C-alpha cells in the first residue's frame, strides 16, 4: 500500500510539474531534481509472499538459506574461487559457541572454523559483540522496546542503532558479504563456552542454539537484508563439520576489525511485514485464520512451537508444581514463564515467574519445534538425547518437513504465523516454513508472554490489567483457549497503556529509521 501510494504521488507530482512548465517557461530545475530524488529513493515494501525462499531438495545444492557442511567446506577451502556469483565481498562465519566443548572440551578437533583474512574468510563468536547496552543474557537480536501497548517489559526486534552497530562491529556489509550463522556444540549452561561432561545434554537445551541462529536470520531479513546474503549451517559444527573436516578448524578466531560504516538505511527495502504485532494476531484469531491484513495472504496458518504438553496442559511434565514448596496446586501442568531467564519448570521457593493465564491463541496448532530435527519423531514427543546430540540437531529433509506441515494442516497459499512463549522456539519452525519450504511467513514477536497479559476476568481481581471492554482483551473465548488462571504469587504483569492506538509502535519507528 505504501509503495503504491508513493509511486502514485511521484507520478502525480511529476505530471503537475510538466503541466506547470508548459504554462510557465521558468527554470524549475530545483523542483525537478527534488521530484526525481523522491522517485529514485522510493522504499520497496515487500509482502510476506515476496520474502519466500525455497530450498533445493538436496540441501548440498544451497548457497544461502540452509547450507551443509560440505558447502561450508567448499567456501572456506577457496572462497575467492567458490563464492556464489552474486557475492562480491567476504565470508563471515558467526558461531554461537565452540565446536569442541563435549567431553570436557577435550575433543580431537579445534573450537572454531578456520579463518583466512587473506582470502576474505572471517570467523567470530556471536558473543564478541558486547556493547555497553547489552541486554542481560547476551545479545540475541532482540531488545526491550515500546509497542505502544507495552513498554520496558517485552523484547521485540532490536532497533536500527543496534543493527547498524552490530554489523559494523564485525565490519559486515550485508549487500556484499555472505553471513553464515552456525551452532558450535549447543547451549549447555550459563554461557556459550560451558563444557559438556558425561551424558549428552537434553535436546531442548542444546538445540536452543538453533533458535539463536535462525533468529539472527529473521532479524537481518526484517531490516532488509536479502536472504541470498544469509545462511545457517544445517546441524552443529561439532557433529557436522569439525569431525568431518578437522583440518579446517582452528584454535583461534578472527580478531574484531575496526568499526565499519554501513547502515541499513542504504537498503531501500522494507521487510517489516515479517513481524506481526498483537493487533494483527488478534484479527487472525478473531476471524478464524482468515483475517484481511495488508501484506499477508487471506488465509493464515497459526502455529505454536512449544512442546505439546505445554500447549495442551497435559500432566506428567517435570514442572509439577504441586510437589514443590509454595507452588500453587491448581497449576500443576503446562507453564508459560515470563522471560528466558525465568524459563523451565518451577523450583522450590517459586523462583520462576509466570503469566496471568495458561493456554494458547485461538486457532493455533501445536507444532513442537524439536519435531523438525533428525533423530526426533514428527510430533516431538519421543527424543533420544544421545542420538540427537550425535546428529547435531540437523533439520530433516525438505520432503519430511513438507509432510510434517501438511499433517499439521497447512494448505497451499496460507501465511504461516509462528509464535511460542517468547518467539525463540518459533524461529525454528518459521525458518523451515519461509526459507526451506518457501511458504509465506510472519512471526509474532511478543508471543504468549505479551498475549496472556491482557486479562480482565482473572480469579484474583488484583491481577486484572484491562477493563472488560478493552479492545485487545485476550482472556476471551473469541480469541484464546484458556486452560486456567495462574495464581498471584508468581505473576509478572507488564504495564499496559490503556489508551494505546497501536501495538506496533516499534515497527513504525523502524520504518522511520530507514
Buried (B, 14 or more C-beta within 10 A) or exposed (E): EBBEEBEEBBEEBBEEBEEEBEEEEEEBEEBBEEBEEBBEEBBBBBBBBEBBBEBEEEBEEBBBBBBBBBBBBBBBBEBEEBBEEEBEBBBBBBBBBBBBBBEEBEBEBBBBBBBBEEBBBBBBBBBBBEEEEEBEEBBBBBBBBBBBBBBEBBBBBBBBEBBBBBBBBBBBBBBEBBBBBBBBBBBBEEEBBBBBEEEBBBBBBBBBBBBBBBBBBBBBBBBBBBBBBBBBBBBBBBBBBBBEBBEBBBEEBBEBBEEBEBBBEEBEBBBBBBBBBBBBBBBBBBBEBEBEBEBBBEBBBBBBBBBBBBBBBEEEBEBBBEEBEEBBEEBBBBBBBBBBEBBBBBEEEBEBBBBBBBBBBBBBBBBBBBBBBBBBEBBBEEBBBEEBBEBBBBBBBBEEBBEBBEEBEBEEEBBBBBBBBBBBBBBBBBBBBBBBBBBBBBBBBBBBBBBBBBBBBBBBEEBBBBEEEBEBBBBBEEBBBBBBBBBBEBBBBBEBBEEBEBBBBBBBEBBEBB
